[in-house]
Amino acid sequence: MRRLILLSCLISTASLAGGAYVRVPAGEFQSVLKYEDNKGKQKVAAFDMMKQPVTNAQFLEFVRTNPQWQRGKTPVVFAEQKHYLSHWQAPLVLGTNVKPQQPVTQVSWFAASAYCEAQGARLPTWNEWEYTAAADPKRRDARNDPAWRESILGWYAKPASTPIADVGKKPANIYGIQDLNGLIWEWTEDYSAMLVSADNRNQSDPDKSKFCGASALSMEDKESYAVMMRVAMLSSLEAVNSTSNLGFRCAKSLPRTQTRSP
């Protein structure tokens, strides 16, 4: 709680030129995270999600407006100093090796949350992200298609040194959203609840399940290996961490009258 209060103090109310948002309709889907009360069936209310991940150019504008989030000025409790935006040439200079339209990476969960909050938004929840990322250009859920799964696993197999492409180069999914798969990993609002135990007997033990959702998680769907890799990666992180292939996009909740399916 103390950190959240400090985080709010580090956010300017200045408006930002964020990316376009797309409406994602309400629905139900089978999550790879198996919960004791619903065995993975998740209902997702309608919400808005950024069409593309936040870019270097957009995040540069954010840190110019909010200098407390610049590299070297952000408190160590919100970002590890060694890695935070370390690929930029200087705190306010991208440099020749960093393109403005590439997705921003090397950002902590705190920094990503601050960016979204400055726009009156938030990070998407895991359920929202998984639900939306299951779609391809023609289907709301393409996860049973071996070719779809193989395409994601093919991206995972690329060397970490492979340059990150600009956002928006791949076709949008059926909702009109791009780059959920095959570009970068992405922070989610509730990433810290995604603690997975290989032994299901541990998942009801309060001493072994330290996060709010951990006691309900089970990962047994081997066909969803590509998605499970994301869960494993996110659940291994701390909020101050940043990596060279981890970025984010924002989401917005809708008024209750707009959250139901037509």
Secondary structure, 3 states (H helix, E strand, C coil): CHHHHHHHHCCCCCCCCCCCEEEECCEEEECCCCCCCCCCEEEECCEEEECCCCEHHHHHHHHHHCHHHCCCCCCCCCCCCCCCCCCCCECCECCCCCCCCCECCCCCHHHHHHHHHHCCCECCCHHHHHHHHCCCCCCCCCCCCHHHHHHHHHHHCCCCCCCCCCCCCCCCCCCCCCCCCCCCEECCCCHHHCCCCCCHHHHHCCCCCCCCCHHHCCCCCHHHHHHHHHHHHHHCCCCCCCCCCEECCCEEECCHHHCCCC
